Amino acid sequence: MNLGEVLAGVRLRRPLAAELAKLPVTSLEYDSRRVKKDALFFAFSGARADGRSFAMQAVNAGAVAVASEMAAPGDFQGNWIEVAHGRQALALAARNFFNRPDERIALTGITGTNGKTTTAYLVDSILRAAGNTTALIGTIEYHLGGRVIPAVNTTPESLDLYRLFAELDEMGGKFATMEVSSHALALGRIYGAHFHTAVFTNLTRDHLDFHRTMEDYFAAKQLLFTGTGAPAPRFAAINRDDEYGARIKTGAETQTVWYGMGKDATVRARHISSSFGGLRFEVQAGSDRINIESALIGRINVYNILAACCAGLSYGLPADIIARGIAQCRAVPGRFERVDEGQPFVVVVDYAHTDDALRNVISMARSLEPKRVVTLFGCGGDRDRTKRPIMGQVAAELSDFVVLTSDNPRSEDPIDIMNDVLVGLRRKDTPCLVEPDRATAIRRAIEEARPGDILILAGKGHETYQVLKDRTIPFDDREVAREVLRGFGYRPRPDASQ
């Protein structure tokens, strides 16, 4: 493929010279360390580094040209292509280079603040229950057929996305389900991608360090439903019970279904039975009825299951296949995940790291009627500070005992972060313990738990690391809790399931 073909449809600041357009391109890269002969290198302006500083390194490694929305450095020697928008250019170039696999693969995009990961797992399970080879792209990890790939971002860079799509296409897969983050939408990582189905879960306070306002955050989510450099999705499934969901605008040709529990929903849940054993309910979708049995727990998962059912219906799948796919998705890592070592109280690990998510997970625990709810949590550093006191207040209002600790402090002092949280936590007189060392905090939370309690370890979920100021260390709430419990002499019962 030549350079002109790769950059077809990309907005250029000036037209390509004829001789430049004919140059062969054998790969695309945005990391200069991976550049090989005849690669097209994309130089981005990042928060920590200016991609232009690596341009000559890329050329010396054999890059045919450098594409950037920035002007070439004064000492640059080589082919420099100025584009109107760097990441949009990379997305369109990757789509061209891999021969538009999104036209042969049905993409389901799931966006919202909470529930994206669980909904994506459910949709993928439904599609696999129908006998399909699939891809799953999200926060925890990426799945490609039977292969598991570590996740770098919730939504990868467009080049990595299209590489995955192309591999799926080569192996005969026809369906890819992906979490679509607000960052990816705002930055243009999915620019030009054709989505079959778009799902909106909800919108609550998060990422305001990036978006600044809730309206900007919402505007980023909205892009998935009207199309960003591509036609609007063919189908949209939107949470009617969410105040932002009711404001979502869809394309004129998009077939929209509204899910929820209120009277305005077109796909709704009826006869809900919830226990620690899971959920049972009926999904009513027009004349269709889907009888759901799921190992997932709580009201929030009713919404996630409804969203997944809508996606399944958008592909014309029958009720029994949808129900089977839901039943086969028995757990999602780090989402109300139990740690069971035979102890007389329940320990769950959850990714809840916003005030709304924390409210949901504590409310879910409350619905199971424990004797007490003990909540351990912290807040991440270098992120939206305004949510910290709100999270503290939520934990204090809904818990019987709170353990405040460190999360991923990043460049901030953990004590400063916890002091922000304490502003809200102290608005209630709920007993609390403050311990900045997370491993010690987990031990002390387990020491506090009594028979019949539910202990929630919130904030990190599936993460297997902790990001400190000067390093990243291995840290998994599940493994730390398991080690502490075993140290206290607990052992799993023969019939215990994780």
N, C-alpha and C positions, 0 to 999 in steps of 0.2 A: 504494500500500500504506500502511495506517495504522500508527501506532506499536504498537498492540496486536498486530497481525499480525506485525510485524517481531520483537517480543520474545516471541512464542509459544514456550513451553518454557524460557525463560530464568528462572533462579532470581532472584527479586527480594526485596529486604529488606522491601518493603511493596508491596501491590498498586497497580497503576496506577489513578488516578482515571479515571472513565468519560470525562470530557471530554478528558483527556490521551491516552487510548488511541485516540481518534478522529482525532488530529492526523495529517496526511499526512506521509510520509517519502519523500523523493526520492533520497536517497543516504546512505551510511554513510561515516564518516571517523574515523581515529585521529590524523591530522595536521591541526592547526587551520588550517594554511596552505591546505589544499584544501577547506575548508568553504564550502558555498554555501547558498542559501536552502532551508530545510526538510530540512537534513541532520541525522542523529543522530550526535553526536560522542561518541567513547569516550575517556575520560581515564584513562591508565594511570600507575602509579607506576613510573618507570624508574630505572636506575642513575645517570643524569646529570640527569634533570629530572622534576619532578612534573607530570603532565598537567593537574592542577587549575589550575596557573598559566596555562594557555592557555584555560580554560573560557570566560571572558568574551570573549576574542577570538573564539572560535567562535560564541558567542551573537550578538555584534555583527555577525558575518558572515552571520547568518541561521539558525544551528542551531536546530532545533525543541526540542532537549533535549540534555542531557549525561548519559551513562551512565558510572558508575564504581563500583568496589567501595569507594571512599573517601567519606567524608562531604564535603558541599559546603563550600567555604571560607566564612568568616563574611560576606564582602562579596559573595557571589555573588547575582546577580539573574537568575532564569530557571527553567526546568524541570530539576530534578536527579533522576536516577533511580539509586538505589543497588542494585547487583547483587551477588550473592554472590561471583562470580569474574569479573573484568573480561575476560580473554581468552577464557574459555569463553563468556561472554555475547556477545562480538563474533563468535565462531565460529558460534554458533547463530543470531544475528541475520543474519549474512552468508548462511548457508545458507537461511534463510527469504526474505531479500530477493531472492536470485537463483533462487528457486523450486526449491531442492533439486536442483541439477544432478548431484550424486553419485549420485542414484537412476537417472540415465539414462546416466552415464558409468562404465565399469568402472575403478576405481582400483587400481593396484598400488603398494604402499608398501614401500620397501626401507630397512631400518635395520641398524645395526651400526657398528663402529669403522672398519674398512677394507673397501674393495671396493664401497661403495654407488654411487659415481659410475659405475664401469665396468659394474656389473651393470645399472644403470638405462639406460645407453646400449645395452647388449645387448638388454634387454627391449624398449625402444622400437624398436630395429632389427628385431626379430622381428615386432612388431605391424605395423610399416610394410611389412615383406616380405609380410604377409598382405593388403596393400592398404588398410590403415586410415589415416585421418587421426588424428593423435595429438598429445598434449602430453607434454613431458618437462620436469620441474622438478627442479633440483639445484644442486650447488655451483658448477659452471662457468658455466652459463647456463640460461635457460628457452627451450624450443622450443614454439611454438604453430602447428601446421600447418607451413608453410614459413617462419614468422617467428621470428627469434632475438631474445630480450629479455635484457638484462643481468641477472644474478642479484644480488640484494641479500643474501639469506640462503639457506643450503642449503634450508630450508623457509620459505617466505614467511609473513607474517601471514595469518591465515585470510581476511580480507577480500580480500587480493590473490589468494589461492588460488581462492576461489569466483568472483572476477571472471574468472580464467583459465578455470576450468571452464565458466562460462557462455558465454564466447566460443567455446570448443571445441564446446559443445553447439549453439550457433547455426550453426557451420560444418559440422555433421553429424558431428563426431568422436565416437567412442565409447570411447576408451581414453586414460587419463592415467597416466603412470609418474612416481613422485616419490621422491626421497630424503627419508626422514623422520628428522630429527635428534633426538637425545635432548633438546636444548633445546626443540624444538617440542613434543615429547611432554609434557615436564614443565610447560611454560608453558601448554599448552592450545591451541596454534595449530591442531591438527587435531581438536579436540573436536567430537564429533557427526558426523564424516565416516564414510561407509560404504565400507569397503574390500572389494574382491573378493578380492585376493590380498595377503598380507603375506610379506615375505622377510627372513630374518635371516642376516647374513653371518658375523659373529664379534664378539667383544668383548675388547678389550685396553685397557690404561691410556690414558686420554685424558679431557679435560674435568673433571678432578678439582678444578679451581679453581671449577667451577660445582656439581658434584654432591657433592663432598667425599669420598665413599667409592665403591668399586667396586660395592657392593651397591645404593647409590642410583642409580648409573649404570645398572646392570642393570635395576632396577625401572622406570626410565623407558622403556627399550627394551621391556620386557615389556608395557607398556600397548598397544602396537600389536596385540598378538596376542589380547588379551582384550576389546578394544574400549574406547574412551575416549569415553563419552557416546553410544555407538552400539553395535549388535551386533558381535560378534567377526567377523573376516573369514571369508568362505566357504572360502578356501583359505590354507594356510600352508606355506611352503617354508623349512626350517630346516637349518642346517649341523650335521650330526650329529657331525662331528669336532671341533667347538669345545666346550670344557667348559661354557661358558655356554649354548650352543645346546641342549645336552642337558637344561638346566634350564628351558627355555622352556615355559610352560603355555599351551595354546590353549583356545578356547571349545569347549563340548560339541558344537556343530554344525559346527565347523571340520574340514575334510578336510585332514589334515597329511601332507606328504611330507618325508622326511629325505634330504638329499643329502650326498655326501661320497665318500671313497675307502675307508673302513673297511667291515667286514662288516655293520655295523648300518644302513648307508644303504640306502634303498629306490631311490634314483636315484644311480648311481655311474659313475665314469669307468673305462674299461678300455683297455689297449693304448695308453698315452700316449707320444707322440713329441713332443719339444720341441727346438726349435733357434731360431736367430736369425730364421729364416724364419717361425716361428709354431708353432702347436700342431696336432696331429692326434690324435684319440682317438675312442673309441666311448662313447656314453652309453647305459647300460642302465637302463631304467625299466620294470620289470615285463616285459611281452612286447614293449615298444617298444624299438627300437634307432635311435639317431640318430648318424650318422657326421659328426663335427665336423672342419672345417678352418677354422682361425682365424689371422689375422695377429697376434693378441695372443700375448704371450710369457710363459712361466713357470708354475710350479705354482699360484701364487695365482690366475691367470686361469683355470685349470681349475675352481677353486671358483666363480669368478664366472660362468663359462659354465654350469656345472651349475645354479646358482641361476636363471639366465635361462631355461634349458630347463624347469625346474620351473614357472616362471611361464607360459611358452608352453603347456605341457601343461595348466595349470589353466584355460586358455581353450579347450581342445579343439583346438588347432592341430596339424596333421599334422607328422610328422618332417621332411619335405622343406622345409616352410616355416620351421620352427625352424632347421634347418641353414643355409638360405639367409640368414636374418636374422643369424645368428652370423657367417657369412662376410662379409656386407656391412658389418659393424662393424669397420673396419680399424684404427682408432686412436681413442684417447680423449685429448683435450688434457691435457698435463701428467702423463700416466700412462705411465712408461717411454717417453717420447717422444724420438725420435732427433733430434739436430741434426747433419746431415751436410753438410759443406762439402768433402768429398773428403779429409779428414785420415786418417792411417793408424791411428787409434784411434777407438773408439766413444765418443760423448758422448750421454748420455741425461739428460733432465730428468724428475724425479718429485716428486709432491706429498708423499711420505713425511714425516710430521712427528710420528710417535710412534715409540717404540722398536720396537714390533712391525712397523710399516710399514717402518721403516728396515731391520730384520732381513730382511724379505721381499724388499725391492728389492735389497739387496746379495746375498742368497742367489740371487735370480733371475739377477743378473749372473754370479755364480760358476758357475751351472749351464751357462752358455754357454762356459765354459772359456777365459777370457781369460788373457793372460800375468799381468796384475795388475788389481786393482780399486782405483781411486782414488775416494774418497768426499768430497765437499764437502757440508757441512750446517751448520745453526745451529738455535737454538731460539727460539720466539716469546716476547716479553715479555708480562707481565700474564696469564700462563697457568700451568698446573700446573708448579711448580718441581721436583717430585719426579721427573719423567721426564727431566730434563736430564742428570744423571750416568749414568742408565741408557742414554740414547741415546749418550752418549760412549763407554761401555763396549762397546755393540753395534758401533759404528763401528770401534773399535780392534780388537775380536776378529775381525771379518769382512773388514776391508779391509787392503790392503797399504800404503796411504798415505792419510792423512786431512788434509783442509783444514777447519779450524774457522773459521766466519765468523758474520756476523750474519744474522738472518732478518727478522722484523718486530719490532723491539725495543719498539715502542709507548712507554710511559712509562718503561721501565727503561733503565738504562745498558747498552749492548751488552757492555761489558767485564765487568760483573757477571754477566750471563747466561753468557758464555763461561767465566768462572771456575767457575760451577756445573757446566758440561759437562766441564770439564777434570778434575774430581774423578774421574769415571768413565773418561775418556779415558786418564788417566795410570796406570790400573791395568794397562795393557799397555804394552809398549815399542814399539808401532807408530809408525813415523816420522810426524810430524805437523807442520803449519804452521798458525799462528794469525794470521788477518788479519781485523780487524773490518769493513773496507770490502768489501762483497760483490762489487762489480765488480772490484776489484783481486784479490780471492781467486779469482774465476773465471779471471782471466788467469793467475794463478800456478798454478792447478790444471791448466790447459791446457798451460802450460810444463812441468809435471811429467810429463804423460802421454807414454807411449812407444808405438811401434808395437805393436799387439796388445792394448793395455790397454782397459779400459772405465772411463770417467770418469762418475760419477754426480753430478749437481747436484740435491741433495735438499732438500725442505722447502717450496718455493713453487710448483712445478708450473706450473699454468695461470695463476697470478696475474701481473698486469701492473703491479703497484705494490709499493712497500715502505712500511710504516707506521713512521714515526719518531716521536720524542717530540713534535715541534712541527709536523709536516706529513706528508703522504703524497706520495711522489714516484713518477713513472713508473719501473718496473723490471720487466723480463721476463728471466728466466734464459736463455730460448731466444735472444732477440735479442742479449743481451750476449755469450753464447757465440758466436753466429754472427758478430758484429762482430769479436771477438777472433780467431777462426779466419781470417776473411778478411784481417785485419791481418797475420797470419803468412803470407799468400800462398796459403792453401788455396782451392780452387774446387771446387764440386760436380761430380761426374762426370756426363756426359750421361744415364746411366741411374739416377742416385741418386734414391731416393724418401725423402721426409721422414716 
